[in-house]
Amino acid sequence: MGSAALTESEWIWKDGEVIPWHDAQVHLMSLAVQFGSSIFEGIRAYDTPKGPAVFRLKEHIRRLYDSCAIYRMDVGHEPSTVEQACLEIIRRNGLHDCYLRPMVLRGYGAAGLNPEGSPIETYIPAWPWGTYLGEGALEAGVDVCVSSWLRAHPDTFPVRAKAAGHYVSAQLMKMEALVNGYAEAIALGPGGLVSEGSGQNVFLVRDGRIVTPLLDGTSLRGITRDAILHIAAELGYEVREELVARESLYTADEIFFTGTASEVTPVRSVDRISVGQGKAGPVTMAVQKRFMEVVRGGADDVYGDWLTYVE
Ligand SMILES: Cc1ncc(COP(=O)(O)O)c(C=O)c1O
């Protein structure tokens, strides 16, 4: 996978300060390390004719605070401070196209599961990150499988929160897919219906109609997913959120993933069954093209509040 390795940048924002990349250390006994007590976001900034701009910054920071609320964590900063910090860390690192990973974590202090005594710390690293699902994935599409791992039942992990601990399950899905020669996995929910990818939402197209699984408490409320619901409607497609049976994956004309890292990635096969013609389909490419126009500042007349310009 082309983009598996991390590209370091120079500076990381930490609770109001900007510190060198390698000074952003947490102790082994931090609750974040011991128990996965870390809330995070994944945000992209894109270069535009007016310089770098962050895509849907407010929505991402709102989700960060929602995740923290669910896990009873007080960030200790105003959301506007964290938004400004995201812009600052892009500027300080001189980045253009980049990925930001705000993290609010429980640090060192508590010994057991009761987090009292562990401080809550906020970090914002940013670095250049290319196509998540590998070089050429956005054009050619990817081969995926249905994971043997199910998403958790809604009453187990509150998956609307983006918490690091939830992602040990996502790693099982991803590793299993890669070991078996696929680029990614689609997971079913505990009820056997389609939920989402290990780190992306999924859309299906049949007879020109676009469908994505309902938010049933087994998948993340993706911000790209929401953007695509708007963009697809703008382009004149009928688009619905509904229950999706596994077998719909084998009869769809087109399938695509959406996510901050994955952007809009066509899926060309599922479990070695070709999706449509086994290549990126016309609806997927129309949606992807419009999405890329939007994030690159070419549609501010329609989606004016989706980009926050760094300067
Ligand atoms: C499990 C999961 N689903 C979906 C998504 C896509 O969400 P978004 O479009 O907000 O990045 C992500 C990525 O953040 C994710 O981790």
The ligand as a MOL file (V3000), in Angstrom:
LIG
                    3D

  0  0  0     0  0            999 V3000
M  V30 BEGIN CTAB
M  V30 COUNTS 16 16 0 0 0
M  V30 BEGIN ATOM
M  V30 1 C -14.9690 3.6730 10.7540 0
M  V30 2 C -15.0460 4.8500 9.8430 0
M  V30 3 N -16.1060 4.9810 9.0380 0
M  V30 4 C -16.2240 6.0210 8.1990 0
M  V30 5 C -15.2530 7.0000 8.1240 0
M  V30 6 C -15.4330 8.1610 7.2020 0
M  V30 7 O -15.7380 9.3250 7.9460 0
M  V30 8 P -15.3310 10.7530 7.4280 0
M  V30 9 O -15.9220 10.9050 6.0870 0
M  V30 10 O -15.9300 11.6700 8.4280 0
M  V30 11 O -13.8650 10.8010 7.3900 0
M  V30 12 C -14.1250 6.8950 8.9240 0
M  V30 13 C -13.0710 7.9020 8.8710 0
M  V30 14 O -13.0320 8.8070 9.6230 0
M  V30 15 C -14.0260 5.8080 9.8250 0
M  V30 16 O -12.9670 5.6930 10.6110 0
M  V30 END ATOM
M  V30 BEGIN BOND
M  V30 1 1 1 2
M  V30 2 1 2 3
M  V30 3 2 2 15
M  V30 4 2 3 4
M  V30 5 1 4 5
M  V30 6 1 5 6
M  V30 7 2 5 12
M  V30 8 1 6 7
M  V30 9 1 7 8
M  V30 10 2 8 9
M  V30 11 1 8 10
M  V30 12 1 8 11
M  V30 13 1 12 13
M  V30 14 1 12 15
M  V30 15 2 13 14
M  V30 16 1 15 16
M  V30 END BOND
M  V30 END CTAB
M  END
